[in-house]
Amino acid sequence: MAAPAQTARAQRGLSLIELMIGLALGLFITAIGGALLASHVRENRSLLLEARLMQDLRTAADVITRDLRRAGYWAGATSGVWSAGATAVVSNPYGAVSPSSAASDAAGFSYSRDSTENNAVDSNEEFGFRLRNGVIEMRLGAGGWQALTDAGTLAVTAFNVTPSVERIAMEGACSKACTAGSTTCPPQQEVRSLALLITGRSVTDALVTRSVRSRVRLRNDSFTGACPV
């Protein structure tokens, strides 16, 4: 009769304490796994938001840079070239670009849209960019302003346009010597550039912020002063 009793003792299950310890360990491991999974999901979401934010900012910067390079293009540029017997030289009507001296949250410029020698800027040839209510807007000539960035995914917190000018004296361009003390002779070539800074944050996560910088060298230089006649 001793053998059945020993078999029963050997086949008994876990005690209540052992079961509770096992459940506690299982819950602890599950909690760690859940926390790791949640952290991975958050990091993955953050990386996706950062990538999308950077893509949106770079796209906006590329569009602005490409359009600003056209500033000052004049289809009738030959009218601004001096020739023998000419009584006057026409100034480039598209030469003005803003800002010209101080940083701003907007840029304005113009350029010829056709091949005709037009010596006046019309409303269809005026362009620009500005920051308004967290959105960068672009001016499409007479078509008015249109949103360049998507307010549903990107909130632009800063849009700075900073101008800089390098002046190069052109002494060799004059056949006659300049008058001593002259402020307009020799003429100067103005090499203009604009530094862009765009900062934005994700609409769905305010902690995700990024900035992009770009520098635009305006292709159409301006000239000041004149040679003595």
C-alpha positions as CSV (number, residue, x, y, z in Angstrom):
1,M,0.0,0.0,0.0
2,A,3.0,2.4,0.3
3,A,3.7,2.5,-3.4
4,P,0.3,4.3,-4.4
5,A,0.9,7.0,-1.7
6,Q,4.4,7.8,-3.0
7,T,3.0,8.0,-6.6
8,A,0.3,10.4,-5.5
9,R,2.8,12.7,-3.8
10,A,5.1,12.6,-6.8
11,Q,2.2,13.6,-9.2
12,R,0.9,16.6,-7.2
13,G,0.8,20.0,-9.1
14,L,2.2,23.5,-8.2
15,S,1.4,25.1,-5.0
16,L,-0.5,28.4,-4.9
17,I,2.7,30.3,-4.0
18,E,4.6,28.8,-6.9
19,L,1.7,29.6,-9.3
20,M,1.6,33.2,-8.2
21,I,5.4,33.6,-8.6
22,G,5.1,32.1,-12.1
23,L,2.3,34.5,-13.0
24,A,4.2,37.4,-11.6
25,L,7.3,36.5,-13.6
26,G,5.2,36.1,-16.8
27,L,3.5,39.4,-16.3
28,F,6.9,41.1,-15.7
29,I,8.4,39.7,-18.9
30,T,5.2,40.7,-20.8
31,A,5.4,44.2,-19.4
32,I,9.1,44.5,-20.5
33,G,8.2,43.2,-24.0
34,G,5.3,45.6,-24.3
35,A,7.5,48.5,-23.2
36,L,10.2,47.6,-25.7
37,L,7.6,47.3,-28.4
38,A,6.0,50.6,-27.6
39,S,9.4,52.3,-27.5
40,H,10.2,50.8,-30.9
41,V,6.9,52.0,-32.3
42,R,7.5,55.5,-31.0
43,E,11.0,55.7,-32.4
44,N,9.8,54.4,-35.7
45,R,7.0,57.0,-35.8
46,S,9.4,59.8,-34.8
47,L,11.9,58.8,-37.6
48,L,9.0,58.8,-40.1
49,L,7.9,62.2,-39.0
50,E,11.5,63.6,-39.1
51,A,12.0,62.2,-42.6
52,R,8.7,63.6,-43.8
53,L,9.4,67.0,-42.2
54,M,12.9,67.2,-43.7
55,Q,11.6,66.2,-47.1
56,D,8.9,68.9,-47.0
57,L,11.4,71.6,-45.8
58,R,14.0,70.6,-48.5
59,T,11.3,70.6,-51.2
60,A,10.2,74.1,-50.2
61,A,13.9,75.3,-50.1
62,D,14.6,73.8,-53.5
63,V,11.6,75.5,-55.1
64,I,12.4,78.9,-53.5
65,T,16.1,78.6,-54.5
66,R,15.3,77.6,-58.1
67,D,12.8,80.5,-58.5
68,L,15.1,83.1,-56.9
69,R,17.8,82.3,-59.4
70,R,15.6,83.7,-62.1
71,A,15.3,87.1,-60.4
72,G,16.4,89.9,-62.7
73,Y,16.2,88.0,-66.0
74,W,15.5,90.6,-68.7
75,A,14.6,89.4,-72.2
76,G,15.6,92.9,-73.5
77,A,19.1,92.9,-71.9
78,T,20.6,94.2,-75.1
79,S,18.9,97.5,-74.4
80,G,21.1,97.9,-71.4
81,V,24.4,97.6,-73.3
82,W,26.1,100.8,-74.3
83,S,27.1,101.3,-77.9
84,A,28.9,104.0,-79.8
85,G,26.6,107.0,-80.4
86,A,24.0,105.9,-77.8
87,T,22.6,108.8,-75.7
88,A,21.4,106.7,-72.9
89,V,21.4,103.2,-71.5
90,V,18.2,101.6,-70.3
91,S,18.4,100.1,-66.7
92,N,17.2,96.6,-66.1
93,P,13.6,97.1,-65.0
94,Y,13.7,93.6,-63.3
95,G,16.8,94.3,-61.3
96,A,15.2,95.1,-57.9
97,V,15.1,92.3,-55.4
98,S,13.8,92.5,-51.8
99,P,15.0,92.3,-49.2
100,S,18.1,94.4,-50.3
101,S,19.7,95.3,-47.0
102,A,18.2,93.6,-44.0
103,A,16.8,90.2,-43.1
104,S,13.1,89.6,-43.8
105,D,10.4,86.9,-43.7
106,A,9.5,87.7,-47.3
107,A,11.2,88.0,-50.7
108,G,10.0,89.9,-53.8
109,F,11.5,89.9,-57.3
110,S,10.5,89.9,-61.0
111,Y,11.7,88.5,-64.3
112,S,10.7,88.4,-67.9
113,R,8.3,85.6,-68.7
114,D,8.6,85.9,-72.5
115,S,11.2,86.6,-75.1
116,T,9.9,90.1,-76.1
117,E,12.1,93.1,-75.2
118,N,9.7,94.5,-72.6
119,N,11.3,97.4,-70.7
120,A,8.6,97.5,-68.0
121,V,7.4,95.0,-65.4
122,D,3.8,94.0,-65.5
123,S,1.8,92.3,-62.8
124,N,2.2,88.9,-64.4
125,E,6.0,89.1,-63.9
126,E,6.0,89.9,-60.2
127,F,6.9,87.0,-57.9
128,G,7.8,86.4,-54.3
129,F,7.6,84.3,-51.1
130,R,6.3,85.1,-47.7
131,L,5.5,83.4,-44.3
132,R,1.9,83.7,-43.3
133,N,0.1,81.8,-40.5
134,G,2.8,79.0,-40.4
135,V,2.6,78.5,-44.2
136,I,5.1,79.7,-46.8
137,E,3.2,81.2,-49.7
138,M,4.5,82.0,-53.2
139,R,3.3,84.7,-55.5
140,L,2.4,83.6,-59.0
141,G,2.4,86.9,-60.8
142,A,-1.2,88.1,-61.4
143,G,-2.5,84.8,-60.1
144,G,-2.0,86.0,-56.5
145,W,-0.6,84.0,-53.6
146,Q,-0.6,80.2,-53.3
147,A,0.4,77.9,-50.4
148,L,3.8,76.3,-51.0
149,T,3.9,74.2,-47.8
150,D,1.1,71.9,-46.5
151,A,-0.4,73.2,-43.2
152,G,-1.8,69.8,-42.5
153,T,1.7,68.2,-42.0
154,L,4.1,71.1,-41.5
155,A,4.0,74.3,-39.4
156,V,6.7,76.7,-40.5
157,T,8.0,78.6,-37.5
158,A,10.6,80.7,-39.1
159,F,11.4,81.9,-42.7
160,N,14.3,84.2,-42.9
161,V,15.8,85.7,-46.1
162,T,19.1,87.5,-45.5
163,P,20.7,89.5,-48.4
164,S,24.4,90.1,-48.9
165,V,26.2,92.1,-51.6
166,E,29.8,91.8,-52.8
167,R,30.9,94.9,-54.8
168,I,33.6,94.6,-57.4
169,A,35.1,97.9,-58.7
170,M,35.6,97.8,-62.5
171,E,38.4,100.3,-63.0
172,G,39.5,98.7,-66.3
173,A,36.1,99.2,-67.9
174,C,36.5,103.0,-68.3
175,S,38.5,104.5,-71.1
176,K,38.9,107.8,-69.2
177,A,40.2,108.2,-65.7
178,C,37.7,108.8,-62.9
179,T,37.5,112.2,-61.3
180,A,39.2,112.2,-57.8
181,G,36.7,111.8,-55.0
182,S,33.9,110.5,-57.3
183,T,31.4,108.3,-55.7
184,T,30.0,106.9,-58.9
185,C,33.2,106.2,-60.8
186,P,34.5,103.6,-61.4
187,P,31.3,101.6,-61.9
188,Q,30.8,98.6,-59.6
189,Q,29.4,95.2,-60.2
190,E,27.2,94.0,-57.4
191,V,27.3,90.2,-56.9
192,R,24.1,89.5,-54.9
193,S,23.1,86.5,-52.8
194,L,20.4,85.5,-50.4
195,A,20.7,83.2,-47.4
196,L,17.6,81.2,-46.6
197,L,16.7,79.7,-43.3
198,I,13.5,77.7,-42.9
199,T,12.5,76.1,-39.6
200,G,9.4,73.9,-39.1
201,R,7.8,71.4,-36.8
202,S,5.5,68.5,-37.4
203,V,1.8,69.2,-36.9
204,T,1.2,65.8,-35.2
205,D,4.2,66.0,-32.9
206,A,5.5,69.5,-31.7
207,L,8.7,67.9,-30.5
208,V,9.8,67.1,-34.0
209,T,11.5,70.2,-35.4
210,R,14.0,70.7,-38.1
211,S,15.7,73.5,-40.1
212,V,17.2,73.8,-43.5
213,R,19.6,76.4,-44.9
214,S,20.4,77.4,-48.4
215,R,22.2,80.2,-50.2
216,V,21.2,81.6,-53.6
217,R,23.6,83.4,-55.8
218,L,21.5,85.6,-58.0
219,R,22.6,85.1,-61.6
220,N,21.7,88.5,-62.9
221,D,24.2,90.9,-61.4
222,S,23.4,94.6,-61.1
223,F,25.7,97.5,-61.8
224,T,26.0,100.9,-60.2
225,G,27.9,104.1,-61.2
226,A,29.2,105.0,-64.6
227,C,32.4,105.9,-66.5
228,P,33.2,109.5,-67.3
229,V,32.1,110.6,-70.7
